[in-house]
Amino acid sequence: MPDASPAIMPTYGRLPVTFSKGEGAVLYDTNDRAYLDGVSGIAVTNLGHQYPRVTQAVAEQASRLIHTSNLFHIGLQEAVAEQLRAATGMENMFFCNSGAEANEAAIKLARRYGDQKGIASPQIIVLDGAFHGRTLGALSATGNKKIRQGFGPLLEGFQRVAPDDLPAIEALAAERQDIVAVLGPRQCWSTSRRRRATVASTSNGRSSMAAMTRSRPSFSAARVTCSCQARTTTL
Ligand SMILES: Cc1ncc(COP(=O)(O)O)c(C=O)c1O
């Protein structure tokens, strides 16, 4: 399969497959070959493809109104926020479109908290090898040098500690008066255990599995609960 069109900015190395439809946990490529979807759009399509209630809700909404804006009250958004509040016990919700934005919001909330406490240069603890996102603030927090390289000058105010070293986090927070938050990673890579996205065929060649495994899956972020993430990370 040829590389992606040069009209696409080459920000990602893409696997040589194009999916044309999905049903539940199964994806079909343009040759109608079936794959078990172990990626879910990096944890986005968690209810599977063509989940009837999701399909119906999206179609119904699109047939009535595509978008207004935050300038106005949005009844459905408020209803969802209430549901999330009841489910999580959090005070309120911030809606955004990506994990990177969720972390930008978390960084801003932590800094605002520091400002209110009179801390001139609030610091946020982040983990080595942690991935936080590709916008500038989230990129500055990201622990992987290769991802950060070439985008300087980046944001200051991050203190890096080794992953899985809770005593180090506690010691740093106790020692410094300017620590305002610990930012939980969306995923954390240790180079020795890093695994790449794979497309593996089964022996009969009929079905395949597209799987992206992460060294510490427990760190992957829930996208809808971005403000919960911000809240729980603020000390
Ligand atoms: C390595 C990596 N790149 C990109 C993304 C997509 O990020 P965003 O939600 O900010 O678009 C993710 C999502 O978790 C990710 O883990």
The ligand as a Gaussian input file, in Angstrom:
#p B3LYP/6-31G(d) Opt

LIG

0 1
 C        0.339000       8.405000      21.944000
 C       -0.940000       9.138000      21.679000
 N       -0.992000      10.029000      20.651000
 C       -2.127000      10.709000      20.395000
 C       -3.267000      10.530000      21.124000
 C       -4.493000      11.342000      20.776000
 O       -4.505000      12.480000      21.586000
 P       -5.656000      13.594000      21.618000
 O       -6.807000      13.031000      22.368000
 O       -5.027000      14.724000      22.392000
 O       -5.962000      13.955000      20.202000
 C       -3.249000       9.638000      22.201000
 C       -4.447000       9.440000      23.001000
 O       -4.416000       8.964000      24.116000
 C       -2.068000       8.927000      22.486000
 O       -2.023000       8.081000      23.511000

